[in-house]
Amino acid sequence: MATNYFYLNNFEDGPFGALGADGSLSTLGVKAVNAPPGPEFIGIIPPPFPTFLIDSVDEDDGVLDGQGNNGHSLFTDAVGIDFIFDVAQLGALPTHVGIVWTDGAVTTTFEAFDASGASLGKIGPVSLNDGSANGGTGEDRFFGVIHEGGISKIRITDSLSGIEVDHLQYGRASGGPDEELTALAPAILWVGLKNSDDQGTRFDLRAEVYINGTIVSDGITRCITGVTRNPNKAKEVGIPFGAISDGAFASGDELSLTLLTRIGTNPDDTKCPGHSNAVGLRLYYDAISRPSRFGAELTPNPLEDFFLHSDGTDFLDNIAPTGTTATFKDSSSH
């Protein structure tokens, strides 16, 4: 499950971070860089500027009066600022990002970029300089973007050099309410032999449920008998699951099933009677007569079946198979 979070930086608590070798400032999983990169000043003001030049968001100084002189803001004498988000520090890219433009010149443009660096689109150029001087807040403008796939960067620029911004805010939230895997119904599977010479062999069949590649529950059925090569006599096997170790589940998370088999064993792991090796086991699925599946309750949704399907690639969904011919997949030799 990707971590949900929210940060608001109003720049009232001092430095944004240490100045990097590339002229950037960084803190709390985000780096601010002049756009375009260059040697121009970038930093929280004041200082070095006199207070009457500061244009902070109104009421950052505790008073709602139409003036921002007594607050703090982020300024660059370049034409703009890139805010670049660090997925390693944050755990996941933000899905919601915003910034307030407080001062600049002529026209302003806001642009956001997805996780791969592709543009999500622009707002502007828009004319925002209404002539308010000495910290007036009447022309302040909020720009924001929401993208569930994650936002790697935002860029805000003016048509002339010198831009002042405030109230950088960024957070991550799932696209819908968080869910939780709270219950699993047994896996129901149809199996047969790869080779009729293995008739009489007993098998163990193990099922593992994963969320995002991490196992959260498993189960095993031992010493399965009566498995044949004839696909019309595929054997139905049920595998109950144990406790769920961590059922946290959010939009975009992946639920998956892994199946493993071996020569049959007793609960003490001694071999069952029968052959000691086999060419392998065959799993049948994705057909009306062979609806291999397991049940999962992802609250707040009720328990429902997840069926094994294949369209060239194996996948799970909650739609029952409609085909009449089963797909099959073979294990390796035992």
QUIQUIJO-V278837 format. One line per field, one symbol per residue. phi: phi as a letter, one per 30 degrees, with the letter a starting at -180 (. if undefined). Layout:
phi=???
This chain:
phi=.dddaabbccidcjedldddddiccbahibbcbebdeadddbldbddccdedcdbddeidcjbcbibbdccbbcbbcddabcccccddddjaddcbbbacdcalbibbbcbbbddcjddckbcjdbdbdcjdchidcdcebdcbbbaddjccabbbbcdbdjbbbahdbaabbddaddcbdcabcedcbcbbcdbddcejdcbcbcbbcbchicdbaaabcchdcidbddddcecdbcbdcddcdacebbejdccbbbcbbadebdeciddddjdcaadkccccaibedbdeabcbccddddebdccdbbbjbdacaccddcdccddbbcdddc
